[in-house]
Amino acid sequence: MTAPTVRLADLAIDVGAAYRLTRFLTRDALTEQWRAQLVERGLARGGHEHRWGPDIAQTGGPLPYLAHCPWCASIWVAAGVALARRVPWLPWRALAEALATSAVVGWLSERE
């Protein structure tokens, strides 16, 4: 059995989609309240310093930290993107193309 192959164009589209999803989760204004709630709940629970260290404890634990860290979130987003590409019944290509286009258009519009 051979491993599934991904065309270079599909990979480029998936990279754009992963970038846009990661940015949406970690930086977008639409998810800002969700991130703030994660931090608030995490800090209310407390007790993270002894287990995770000061960087993660400041945000209230690993999930709020993940929601604010593009490097951390991108690992999980990229894994989801790679899996979505391989689900035959999922209309991933159309969604990925829309997300990748959104990423490029957003990036370009910031440079006007």
QUIWORA-V778458 format. One record per residue. N is the residue number from 1. PHI is phi in degrees with one decimal (* if undefined). D_CENTER is the distance of its C-alpha to the mean C-alpha in Angstrom with 2 decimals. Layout:
BEGIN
n-><N & N>
phi-><PHI & PHI>
d_center-><D_CENTER & D_CENTER>
END
This chain:
BEGIN
n-><1 & 2 & 3 & 4 & 5 & 6 & 7 & 8 & 9 & 10 & 11 & 12 & 13 & 14 & 15 & 16 & 17 & 18 & 19 & 20 & 21 & 22 & 23 & 24 & 25 & 26 & 27 & 28 & 29 & 30 & 31 & 32 & 33 & 34 & 35 & 36 & 37 & 38 & 39 & 40 & 41 & 42 & 43 & 44 & 45 & 46 & 47 & 48 & 49 & 50 & 51 & 52 & 53 & 54 & 55 & 56 & 57 & 58 & 59 & 60 & 61 & 62 & 63 & 64 & 65 & 66 & 67 & 68 & 69 & 70 & 71 & 72 & 73 & 74 & 75 & 76 & 77 & 78 & 79 & 80 & 81 & 82 & 83 & 84 & 85 & 86 & 87 & 88 & 89 & 90 & 91 & 92 & 93 & 94 & 95 & 96 & 97 & 98 & 99 & 100 & 101 & 102 & 103 & 104 & 105 & 106 & 107 & 108 & 109 & 110 & 111 & 112>
phi-><* & -95.7 & -71.5 & -64.5 & -102.2 & -120.2 & -68.8 & -58.7 & -63.8 & -64.7 & -62.2 & -61.9 & -64.1 & -64.6 & -62.8 & -62.8 & -65.3 & -63.6 & -60.2 & -65.7 & -64.2 & -63.4 & -63.3 & -58.9 & -71.0 & -101.9 & -134.0 & -69.5 & -63.2 & -66.5 & -106.3 & -61.8 & -64.1 & -60.1 & -64.0 & -63.9 & -64.9 & -60.5 & -64.2 & -58.8 & -65.4 & -64.5 & -67.8 & -64.0 & -71.3 & 63.4 & 75.4 & -89.5 & -59.3 & -67.6 & -96.0 & -115.5 & 96.0 & -66.9 & -61.7 & -75.0 & -64.1 & -62.5 & -94.4 & 100.2 & 123.3 & -67.3 & -68.6 & -62.0 & -62.6 & -59.3 & -69.5 & -108.1 & -109.2 & -62.2 & -64.5 & -71.2 & -65.9 & -63.6 & -61.5 & -74.8 & -63.4 & -61.2 & -63.6 & -64.7 & -63.8 & -61.7 & -69.2 & -61.3 & -60.8 & -98.3 & -88.3 & -62.2 & -87.9 & -84.1 & -78.0 & -64.2 & -56.1 & -63.5 & -65.2 & -62.7 & -63.4 & -64.3 & -65.6 & -65.0 & -63.6 & -58.9 & -62.0 & -67.8 & -63.3 & -61.4 & -62.3 & -65.3 & -66.6 & -71.4 & -104.4 & -69.5>
d_center-><31.32 & 29.20 & 25.49 & 23.70 & 23.43 & 20.80 & 22.28 & 21.25 & 20.60 & 18.24 & 16.37 & 16.20 & 14.98 & 12.21 & 11.19 & 11.30 & 9.37 & 6.41 & 7.02 & 7.50 & 4.72 & 2.63 & 6.23 & 6.90 & 5.38 & 6.80 & 9.66 & 10.87 & 14.24 & 13.74 & 11.50 & 13.69 & 16.17 & 13.89 & 12.68 & 16.40 & 17.56 & 15.55 & 17.17 & 20.48 & 20.64 & 19.74 & 22.34 & 24.83 & 24.64 & 25.12 & 26.22 & 23.09 & 24.90 & 27.04 & 24.32 & 21.29 & 22.93 & 23.06 & 19.66 & 17.85 & 20.88 & 20.66 & 17.48 & 18.92 & 17.54 & 14.67 & 12.46 & 12.91 & 12.47 & 9.09 & 8.16 & 9.77 & 9.01 & 6.73 & 8.67 & 8.28 & 4.70 & 4.68 & 7.60 & 6.69 & 4.40 & 7.41 & 9.74 & 9.15 & 9.66 & 12.64 & 14.02 & 13.82 & 15.76 & 18.41 & 19.06 & 22.21 & 22.51 & 19.01 & 19.12 & 15.98 & 17.60 & 18.29 & 14.88 & 13.31 & 16.14 & 15.60 & 11.95 & 13.14 & 16.19 & 14.50 & 12.68 & 16.13 & 18.09 & 16.14 & 16.55 & 20.18 & 20.98 & 20.09 & 22.74 & 25.57>
END
